[in-house]
């Protein structure tokens, strides 16, 4: 019934306001049918809104072959791509051809042509369209006369304000400026009936249709005959010509922004992450729980996705994102392929299906996977930032001479002495653990260092042989009546720092193993000054920090250090050049000069 009323409006061209007023009046004076008349008035009001009527009429599109052109008209109006209430529609090839056809008619009849359809893209889009048409030589050899004012002879006027066909007609009537203008309307055959009706509603009664029959489907014989005209050169037969056309359609379909948006949203909301065993899968490995795993894309936790990505990189798992493709293709067939299509319907669907499976969906799958990776990276880096703040806010142990110990079995335990300001004094090597187990020799070395430098405490790394080294220092502490206390710290990143460029610049004459022991002792002396020199992914305080975006991780480290440094401050007598460079107003060069001055002249005693 709704569609029938919408047809009635356009068929008899009666103003909808008259019907609405009449029905509203009847609803006031008729008690028995008041609700019926009120509902009818509301329905007609909705139908009178142009986008609603336009959409309803679209269901009744039928081929319109058009009539012979008149001897004389006031203007030609071409309907292009346009936009639907703020959503631009690309200027497709068919719309481009309409404008060419309209220009040809206007030139032949020597009347103005009003080019519509550039919508909110405005006058620049109109000029770009005209430039494209000018390139079609020898069709348009001379200049196309552009103007903003209506003339009686051939000229081109850009109508760039309208958002639908009704507004096209209304604005065209304003440009022409006559009481009862006669216009030639150029649009597609299946849009023509609706366009004529809407032009009538806009007040232009004298409309001459000039349908461009791009959508009228040929018979199978006509279709093959048309395809045969392309058989030449690399195209060997009709099947190759049709396949080439299908490939072009598939590529255009895969590049369609609207279709890409639909598939992307469908994948993000309803897609399923499917995980299966890979070529190198270890049945007893850390990924054994993921060998047959599936989960909605929308609900995958960031840490789990990073774990799956790492396993995929190691070829232990294979990952793909799937959607209900059959449902999408059925919906595509229902709404994309019109009933009037005949011989080309199956061919066109095959092209769409190929474009979806071969081009569009693989591209969207990569986009969604990239989105999941980015989302997981941001979540992991946020966790890293929280842990980093807690780690850097560890209170420093100031005014103490510390002994740093980097334990090991075969290579021995490396010892380093740092003074009260964290300056390197001396290093030594002991073997208190197997295989040598030189307890007495190691004991003598430690006691000599304690006596020489008045060491207050020992900092032991938690790596290899840490437990045995702790037992060794516990015995010495007992022997000294508890005067040599020890603590254990994480040595994550110590070896990375010891081989870094920063360590080589700070301690050029020391072995890398000694530099590692210095880093371990510095984690108690001044955690922030020590840890800021280590590569963020080696700190061991995040989720899969080796797999996340390293630039974002580095930026998070810098942001965290800058925030803490400027909120808490630094100890100028112990801070490294790397840490000083984060202080507002102190760059890398000035920070290096401060450290050099401190090492040469001793600690700063005043702020001057």
Number of C-alpha atoms within 10 A of each C-alpha: 6 11 14 11 15 20 18 12 20 22 14 11 17 13 13 17 13 10 16 20 13 12 20 18 15 17 20 13 10 12 9 9 12 17 13 13 20 18 14 17 23 14 14 21 16 13 21 18 11 16 17 14 21 20 13 19 20 15 9 16 16 15 18 18 17 16 10 9 13 13 6 12 20 22 30 31 30 27 27 27 21 26 20 15 12 10 11 16 17 15 16 10 10 17 22 17 18 26 26 20 18 26 28 16 21 24 19 10 19 18 23 29 31 29 26 28 30 28 26 18 15 15 15 11 17 20 14 11 16 18 12 11 18 17 11 11 9 8 11 15 10 9 7 16 10 15 12 12 11 20 17 12 15 22 22 24 22 23 22 22 18 23 22 21 27 22 17 28 26 18 19 27 22 11 18 20 11 11 10 13 17 20 28 24 25 29 28 27 23 22 22 25 24 25 26 24 23 26 25 21 21 20 15 21 17 15 20 19 26 26 23 23 18 14 14 17 16 14 13 12 10 12 14 16 12 15 17 18 11 17 16 11 7 9 15 12 15 18 14 16 21 20 14 14 16 20 17 14 19 24 19 15 21 24 14 12 12 12 15 18 12 11 20 20 14 14 23 21 14 15 21 20 21 18 19 16 21 16 11 12 20 14 12 8 9 11 17 14 10 18 18 11 12 16 14 16 21 14 11 15 14 19 15 12 19 21 17 19 19 17 21 20 12 14 14 23 24 19 18 14 22 16 18 12 14 10 10 16 16 11 12 15 17 11 10 14 16 11 9 14 15 15 16 15 17 13 15 19 19 16 21 25 22 19 22 24 14 14 16 24 21 14 16 21 20 13 13 19 20 12 13 20 19 15 15 23 25 17 17 22 25 16 14 24 20 13 15 22 16 9 15 21 14 13 12 16 15 16 12 16 23 29 29 29 32 30 28 21 18 12 12 19 26 21 27 26 25 22 20 18 19 22 15 14 11 14 19 15 18 24 23 25 23 14 11 12 15 13 14 12 12 18 17 12 14 20 15 11 18 19 9 9 16 15 22 16 19 23 26 27 28 20 15 13 19 20 15 17 22 21 13 16 19 16 14 18 17 12 11 12 10 12 14 22 17 19 12 18 14 14 20 20 20 28 19 16 22 23 15 16 11 15 20 16 9 13 15 12 8 13 12 20 17 24 26 27 28 31 30 31 30 25 25 22 26 24 21 26 24 24 24 18 21 20 17 23 21 16 19 17 17 20 21 18 20 14 16 20 16 16 9 13 24 15 13 18 21 15 14 17 22 18 15 18 20 12 10 10 12 19 16 18 18 23 21 23 24 18 24 25 19 22 20 10 8 15 14 14 10 14 21 17 12 19 20 13 13 15 12 9 8 12 14 13 7 5 5 4
